[in-house]
Amino acid sequence: MKAYIALTKPRVLELLLVSTVPVMFLAEGGLPDLWLVLATVIGGAMSAGSAAAFNMYLDRDIDAHMHRTENRPLVTGEVTPRGALIFSWTLAVVSTVWLWQTTNWLAATLSAVAIFFYVVIYTMILKRRTEQNIVWGGIAGCFPVLIGWSAVTGSLDWPAFILFVLVFLWTPPHYWPLSMKYKDDYEDVDVPMLGVTRHASQVGLQVILYAWATIACSLLLIPVADMGLVYSVSAVVFGGWFIYESHRLYNRAVRGTEPRPMRVFHASITYLTLIFVAVAIDPLLPF
């Protein structure tokens, strides 16, 4: 059971759910129905777990040659390819039916599209062909925002789209530092991550540009969703910190010193978590 849980990439799963639940608070304008939140979390977890398991099944050939992934269940033999494929399809079908029955058809459809995008568009088409793989493939990770909003409202609106774009812009500066850290791994298996195809200073510059774009997008939510003081201050303060870490990475790369990309990687996770916590808290307060 532990091996099958590992197929769902639990750490990535946590991050996806962080962007789902707070949006439900924003969509409701306060505290949403707790059963609806639980149902959406369960369905979203199964959906994201399905996409991750499909990804491990399709990438098992390169995972065996990368230090970062050499202990994954399909590489160690704890799970057979056939078992992983059955598990992936089961989660995909059950998650879609679950969301359809407990939330609405729109949330279920968006969930199915997210699985398709991550498995087919990113893993099968983009990942091994272009350095822009994580930019466009990262769209799959933006869908939890739309799923959370649609689960509450049964529709989509501008605040949901702004947060969708925020996660889209955040994904490259989150993942590219990781590709710098594991540059040799990706190079050995011919996966053209930006950290492989570009010099560290060029990657650092791209991280800066996307970080600034992410913060600008986060500020758009203030007038569009009539956000209050908590979110507004959080967007400026935490955004400023994220930008600082991005510039620090670039400056170290330009000077030829160790860029320490994992600082930006971990900072990006903390930034997104804090921003979405602010999204959840803001509608609960009168200011």
Buried (B, 14 or more C-beta within 10 A) or exposed (E): EEBBEBBBBEEBBEBBBBBBBBBBBBBBEEEBEEEBBEBBBBBBBBBBBBBBBBBBBBBBEBBBEBEEBEEBBBBEEBBEEEBBBEBBBEBBEBBBEBBBEBBBEBBBBBBBBBBBBBBBBBBBBBBBEBBEBBBBBBBBBBBBBBBBBBBBBEEBEEBBBBBBBBBBBBBBBBBBBBBBBBBEBBBBBEBBBBBBBBEBBBBBBBBBBBBBBBBEBBBBBBEEBEBBEBBBEBBBEBBEBBBEBBBBBBBBBBEEEEBBBEBBBEBBBEBBBBBBBBBBBBBEEEE
